[in-house]
Each structure stands twice: as C-alpha cells, then as structure tokens.
Amino acid sequence: MRPTPRLAVDLRAALDEPTGIGVYTRALLTALAARGSFELVAMAHRPPTVDGWLRENGIAFEAQPAPYGLLWQQLRLPRRLARGDVDLFWSPLQTLPLLGDLPAVTTVHDLTTLLMPETHRLKVRLTQVPFLARSLSRARRIVADSEATAADVRRFFPEVADRLRVIWAGVEPRFTPASAEAIAATRRELGCPEGYLLYAGTLEPRKNVGLLVDAWLSLPHEDVPLPPLLLAGGYGWKSRRLLARLEGLRGQGARLLGRLDDDAHLRVLQAARCFIYPSLYEGFGLPAAEALACGVPTVVARTSSLPEVVGNAALLVDPHEPAELAEALRRLLADSSLAAELAARGPRQAARFSWQKSAAQLEEVLLEALAA
C-alpha cells in the first residue's frame, strides 16, 4: 500500500447539481480532502456537469464511459479497480460492485426500497434491491446516516451488525439565523411581508406533501389567518396530481418556487415563520437540520430518523394525521413564546452536526477497513 492510501469514490450522486445523497457525497469528499489522509480519485460513468469543486479540493476524476450507471458500477468499474493502483473503494450510494476483491466501504442512507417499495420508481428498486445483500456482505465496513437507519440495517441484515458504524450527516456553516432586516427584506421580495410556511425538498410520494397541504387548508381560525405556503424543491415522480392541486390553490397562497440555487434557498429558509417536513421516512433528514441551524421553528414527522435529528428543538407529529399537524402549526403561529423557544433551541441542536466531524469519523472507518 502507498504511504498515502488511494481512495476511489463513486461520484454518480454528485455529477449534476446535488440533492440528497449528492450533497452528502460532495460535502464529505470536500472535508476528507482537507484532512489529507487519502489521495482521492472520484469515478463515474460520465464526467460531472460541474467539476470546479473537485479541482479546488485536489480531487482527481476518472470516467469509464458507460450508457447506464448500473452497467458502469457492475461491469466497467470492477475492471478499473483491478488495476492495482487503488487501495480502497467507498460508495456513498449504498451498493458496491459485486466483482473484485478490493477492500470497500459503503454508506446506507435508508432502506426504503425494502420498507416502502411503493414510494420508489421501478428503476430505483432494480438498482438497489438485487444488490443490497451482497454489497453489505462484501463491505468491510458499513456506514449508516443515523441510529434509525442502523436499526433497519440490523433488522434486515443482522449478520453485518459487527461491521456497522453510525456517522451523522453534517450541516454547512452557512446555515445560520439571519438578521431581522434580512428576514424582512426576503419576505418583502417574496410578497409575504407577514411571513410564510415553508417546505423544502423533492415533491414525491415519500415526502408526504399532500398531508401538509391538507393541514394548511384547515388552518384558518379566529386567531390564526391562513399564511402563505411556499414549497421549494424539484419535481419528483408521481407529483403531477399534487402539482395540479397546488396550482389550483395559488389564489389561497400556495406557491411553487421550484429548485432554488444555494443562496436563494438559504434566504428563503431563513425568512420562514415555520419549516415543515412531514416525510414518511428519512435516513437523516438534512433539510430539517438546516432549518434548525437557521433558527426557524420546525415541525417534523414523528418517524424514522427525524426525532433523532431534531431532539427537543422541534414539534413532532404523526405523519398520517393532518389534524395533528394543523394543531402544531396553529400553536406555533399563535404562541410567539413557543416559536421563540424553538428558534433558540434549533441552532444548539444543529451544532451537533458538522461535516468536519463526519469526515473525521468516516476517515477513521475507512482506515479501519483498510486494516481489517
């Protein structure tokens, strides 16, 4: 092995503007590069559309062209890794190439393809389910995003428990509370001077946005008028009916912002009166952690990793009960002291999540895998 071990990384999730696993991959690779314990080479079946961050952090990139990511992972990648110039492979995408004997580590974000297969496209299920068991069997170490995800891994694959490690995701330092002046300016810019409710994330069945819309529509009360509802994020699968419903509610204050760039997303998040994340399942729930870091009162579903992530800094609701969500929102909108208390708790809770800390823990796991 070289004095500085060479780590190859599956970059497929971060080839384009990243969401979810792509954010995770980019943030951890950047933090790993700063630590300098590995020579990093990212690999994929095609070049990234944005690669400046790779060059800035001294991360090499190689493409082994293939028409589909799965064909690359299972056929082209093993041949590349067999050259002998790489010491370890890390996949942030849950599965590994099944051929070859190079030491490998994989990160499991969630097992929703097993727990909730109906919430995924067939394509996603086909690229995950047939490969999970053998990938975890082959991995020298397995990283889970949360204790909740680790519990699911132990439930489905008890034989890998001794190789399983929990490493939380991180929150970027730019997620901080904004000044009152900046918040007022953003609200004016959005045409919501009294503030708004916010959801941020992909519009797809697992995110449970329909329940949020039901709860929002039931909000008007003698002491709580209907606040605007803003939704930021890309359109996922099976969202056509939801989009049509939201378009029909524009006159009542519903607004689709679409996918925002980093700066706009941060400003819109900071200026929200309340952030709502009613997802049916999250491996970590990064949007909720980012909202806490911004000091925005937050309501999340009482399920999977979300209680673990928000601690006592948010309100928890049943993800199947719109009335319970509506009541939580009424409390926040009507009780300024409760909102202020949650706003103060949020940054303290979010301070537990740092990409630098996550990278240090991942580095330890990767070195452990090398020595295993």
C-alpha positions in Angstrom: 0.0 0.0 0.0 1.2 3.5 -0.8 2.4 5.8 2.0 -0.8 7.9 1.4 -3.5 5.3 0.6 -5.5 5.9 -2.5 -9.3 6.0 -2.1 -11.6 5.7 -5.1 -15.2 7.1 -4.6 -18.4 6.6 -6.6 -19.3 10.1 -7.6 -22.6 9.3 -9.5 -24.8 11.1 -7.0 -22.8 14.4 -7.3 -22.4 14.5 -11.1 -25.0 17.2 -11.5 -26.4 19.9 -9.2 -26.6 17.8 -6.0 -29.6 17.0 -3.9 -29.8 14.5 -1.0 -27.0 11.9 -1.5 -25.2 14.2 -3.8 -25.0 16.9 -1.1 -23.7 14.2 1.3 -21.1 13.0 -1.2 -19.8 16.4 -2.2 -19.6 17.7 1.4 -17.8 14.6 2.8 -15.4 14.4 -0.1 -14.5 18.1 0.4 -14.0 17.6 4.1 -12.0 14.4 3.5 -9.7 16.2 1.0 -9.0 18.9 3.6 -7.8 16.2 6.1 -5.2 14.8 3.7 -5.1 11.2 4.9 -6.1 9.8 1.4 -5.3 10.5 -2.2 -8.8 10.9 -3.6 -10.0 9.9 -7.0 -13.7 10.2 -7.9 -15.1 7.9 -10.5 -18.3 7.6 -12.6 -19.7 6.6 -15.9 -19.6 10.2 -17.3 -18.0 13.5 -16.5 -19.7 15.8 -13.9 -21.5 18.8 -15.3 -19.9 20.9 -12.6 -16.3 19.9 -11.6 -14.7 23.1 -10.2 -15.2 21.9 -6.7 -13.2 18.8 -7.5 -10.2 20.7 -8.8 -10.4 23.3 -6.0 -10.1 20.4 -3.5 -7.4 18.5 -5.4 -9.7 15.5 -6.1 -8.9 13.7 -9.3 -11.7 12.4 -11.5 -11.9 9.5 -14.0 -14.7 8.5 -16.2 -15.1 4.9 -17.5 -17.8 5.6 -20.1 -21.0 3.5 -19.9 -24.6 4.2 -21.0 -26.0 3.5 -17.6 -24.7 3.9 -14.1 -25.5 0.4 -13.1 -23.6 -1.1 -16.0 -20.7 1.0 -15.1 -20.8 0.0 -11.4 -21.1 -3.7 -12.1 -19.0 -4.1 -15.3 -16.7 -1.2 -16.0 -15.7 -0.2 -12.5 -14.5 -3.6 -11.3 -12.1 -3.8 -14.3 -10.8 -0.3 -13.4 -10.3 -1.1 -9.7 -8.5 -4.3 -10.6 -5.5 -2.3 -12.0 -3.9 -2.3 -8.5 -3.4 1.5 -8.1 -6.3 1.9 -5.7 -6.2 0.8 -2.0 -9.8 1.2 -1.0 -13.2 2.0 -2.5 -16.1 4.0 -0.9 -19.6 4.0 -2.3 -22.0 6.7 -0.8 -24.7 5.1 -2.9 -25.5 2.0 -0.7 -24.4 -0.7 -3.2 -21.0 -1.9 -4.4 -19.6 -3.6 -7.5 -20.0 -7.2 -6.7 -17.0 -8.4 -8.7 -13.4 -8.0 -7.4 -11.8 -8.1 -4.0 -10.7 -4.6 -3.4 -11.5 -3.5 0.2 -14.7 -1.5 0.2 -16.9 0.6 2.4 -20.5 1.7 1.7 -22.9 4.2 3.2 -26.5 3.2 3.7 -28.8 6.2 3.8 -32.1 4.3 4.2 -33.7 1.0 3.3 -37.0 2.5 1.9 -36.6 0.3 -1.2 -37.4 -2.6 1.3 -39.5 -0.8 3.8 -41.6 1.3 1.3 -41.0 0.0 -2.2 -44.2 1.7 -3.4 -42.5 5.1 -2.9 -39.8 4.4 -5.4 -39.6 4.1 -9.2 -39.1 0.6 -10.6 -35.7 1.8 -11.9 -34.5 2.7 -8.3 -35.8 -0.6 -6.9 -34.0 -2.6 -9.6 -30.7 -0.8 -9.0 -30.9 -1.4 -5.2 -32.8 -4.4 -4.0 -30.9 -7.1 -6.0 -27.6 -5.8 -4.9 -28.0 -4.8 -1.3 -27.4 -8.0 0.5 -24.3 -9.0 -1.5 -23.0 -5.4 -1.2 -23.3 -5.4 2.6 -21.8 -8.9 2.8 -18.8 -7.7 0.8 -18.2 -4.4 2.6 -15.5 -4.4 5.2 -17.4 -1.6 6.9 -20.9 -0.1 6.6 -21.8 3.4 7.5 -25.4 4.4 8.4 -26.6 8.0 8.5 -28.4 7.6 11.7 -29.2 5.3 14.6 -32.6 4.8 13.0 -31.1 3.6 9.7 -28.6 1.4 11.6 -31.6 -0.3 13.3 -33.2 -1.0 10.0 -29.9 -2.5 8.6 -29.6 -4.7 11.7 -33.2 -5.8 11.2 -32.9 -6.8 7.6 -29.2 -7.9 7.6 -28.3 -8.9 11.2 -25.2 -10.7 10.0 -23.5 -7.4 9.3 -24.1 -5.8 12.7 -20.4 -6.0 13.8 -19.3 -4.0 10.7 -21.9 -1.3 11.1 -21.0 2.2 12.2 -23.2 5.3 12.6 -22.0 8.6 11.3 -24.4 11.5 11.2 -24.5 13.9 8.2 -23.4 17.5 8.7 -24.8 21.0 8.3 -22.8 23.6 6.3 -21.7 26.6 8.4 -23.6 29.0 6.1 -26.9 27.8 7.6 -27.2 30.4 10.4 -30.0 32.7 11.6 -30.5 35.8 9.5 -30.9 39.3 10.9 -34.3 40.8 11.3 -33.6 43.2 8.5 -32.6 40.4 6.1 -35.6 38.4 7.0 -37.9 41.4 6.4 -36.2 42.0 3.0 -36.7 38.4 1.9 -40.3 38.4 2.9 -41.0 41.6 1.0 -39.2 40.2 -2.0 -41.5 37.2 -1.9 -44.6 39.2 -1.4 -45.2 37.7 2.1 -44.5 40.6 4.5 -46.1 38.8 7.4 -44.1 35.6 6.7 -44.9 32.2 5.3 -44.8 28.5 6.0 -42.1 26.6 4.1 -41.5 23.1 2.8 -38.2 22.3 1.1 -37.5 19.0 -0.7 -38.3 17.0 -3.7 -42.0 16.6 -4.4 -42.6 12.9 -4.4 -44.8 10.5 -2.5 -42.4 9.7 0.4 -42.2 13.4 1.3 -45.9 13.4 2.3 -46.6 16.9 1.0 -50.3 16.1 0.4 -50.7 15.8 4.2 -49.1 19.2 4.6 -51.5 20.8 2.1 -54.5 19.2 3.9 -53.2 20.6 7.3 -52.5 24.0 5.8 -56.0 24.3 4.3 -57.5 23.5 7.7 -55.5 26.2 9.5 -57.8 29.3 9.3 -59.2 30.0 12.8 -60.4 33.1 14.7 -56.8 33.8 15.9 -54.8 32.3 13.0 -55.4 33.5 9.4 -54.2 31.4 6.6 -50.5 32.1 6.0 -48.9 31.6 2.5 -47.4 28.1 1.9 -44.2 28.1 -0.1 -42.7 24.9 -1.5 -39.1 24.8 -2.7 -37.6 21.9 -4.5 -37.5 19.9 -7.7 -40.4 17.8 -9.0 -40.1 14.1 -8.4 -42.1 11.2 -9.7 -45.8 10.8 -9.2 -46.1 14.5 -8.4 -48.4 15.6 -11.3 -51.6 15.4 -9.3 -50.0 17.3 -6.4 -48.7 20.0 -8.7 -52.1 20.5 -10.3 -53.6 20.7 -6.8 -51.1 23.3 -5.7 -51.5 25.3 -8.9 -55.3 25.4 -8.1 -54.5 26.8 -4.7 -52.4 29.8 -5.8 -55.2 32.1 -5.1 -55.2 31.0 -1.4 -51.5 31.5 -1.0 -49.8 28.3 -2.2 -46.7 28.9 -4.3 -44.3 26.6 -6.0 -40.8 28.0 -6.0 -39.1 25.2 -7.9 -35.4 24.3 -7.4 -33.5 27.3 -5.9 -29.8 28.0 -6.1 -27.9 27.8 -2.8 -28.1 31.5 -2.0 -31.8 31.8 -2.7 -32.5 28.6 -0.8 -30.7 29.9 2.3 -32.5 33.2 2.3 -35.9 31.7 1.8 -35.3 29.2 4.6 -34.0 31.8 7.0 -37.1 34.0 6.4 -39.7 31.3 7.0 -42.0 31.6 10.0 -42.1 27.8 10.2 -40.4 24.9 8.4 -42.5 21.8 7.9 -41.0 18.4 7.0 -43.8 15.7 7.2 -41.8 13.0 5.3 -42.8 9.4 5.9 -39.2 8.2 6.2 -35.8 9.9 6.3 -32.4 8.3 6.6 -31.2 11.5 8.2 -33.5 14.5 7.3 -30.9 17.1 6.3 -33.5 19.8 5.4 -34.8 19.7 9.0 -31.3 20.0 10.5 -30.6 23.0 8.2 -33.8 24.7 9.3 -32.9 24.2 12.9 -29.5 25.8 12.2 -31.2 28.8 10.8 -33.3 29.3 13.9 -36.5 28.6 12.1 -39.3 26.9 14.2 -39.7 23.5 12.8 -42.3 20.7 12.7 -41.4 17.2 11.5 -42.9 13.8 11.3 -42.5 11.5 14.4 -40.9 8.8 12.3 -37.6 7.2 11.3 -34.5 9.4 12.0 -36.3 12.7 12.3 -36.9 12.6 16.2 -33.2 11.7 16.5 -32.1 14.7 14.3 -34.4 17.4 15.9 -34.2 16.3 19.5 -36.2 18.7 21.6 -35.8 21.6 19.2 -38.9 20.9 17.0 -42.5 19.8 17.3 -43.2 16.2 16.3 -46.4 15.0 14.7 -48.0 11.8 13.3 -47.3 11.8 9.6 -50.7 10.2 8.9 -52.8 12.8 10.8 -53.3 16.2 9.1 -55.3 17.4 12.1 -52.3 16.9 14.4 -50.0 18.8 12.0 -52.6 21.6 11.7 -52.8 21.9 15.5 -49.0 22.0 15.8 -48.9 24.8 13.2 -51.6 26.7 15.0 -49.7 26.5 18.2 -46.6 27.9 16.6 -48.4 30.7 14.7 -50.4 31.8 17.8 -47.8 31.4 20.5 -44.8 33.7 19.9 -43.1 32.4 23.1 -43.2 28.8 21.8 -41.8 29.9 18.4 -39.0 31.9 20.1 -38.1 29.0 22.3 -37.8 26.6 19.4 -35.9 29.2 17.4 -33.4 29.4 20.2 -33.1 25.6 20.6 -32.6 25.0 16.9 -29.0 26.2 16.4 -27.9 24.4 19.5 -29.3 21.1 18.3 -27.9 21.6 14.7 -24.4 22.3 16.1 -24.2 18.6 16.8 -24.0 18.0 13.0 -20.7 19.0 11.3 -19.3 17.8 8.0 -15.8 18.1 9.5 -16.8 15.9 12.4 -18.4 13.5 10.0 -15.3 13.4 7.8 -13.1 12.6 10.8 -15.3 9.7 11.7 -15.5 8.5 8.2 -11.7 8.7 7.9 -11.4 6.5 11.0 -13.9 3.9 9.5 -12.0 3.9 6.1 -8.6 3.3 7.8 -10.3 0.6 10.0 -11.5 -1.1 6.8 -8.0 -0.9 5.3 -6.5 -2.6 8.3 -9.3 -5.2 8.7 
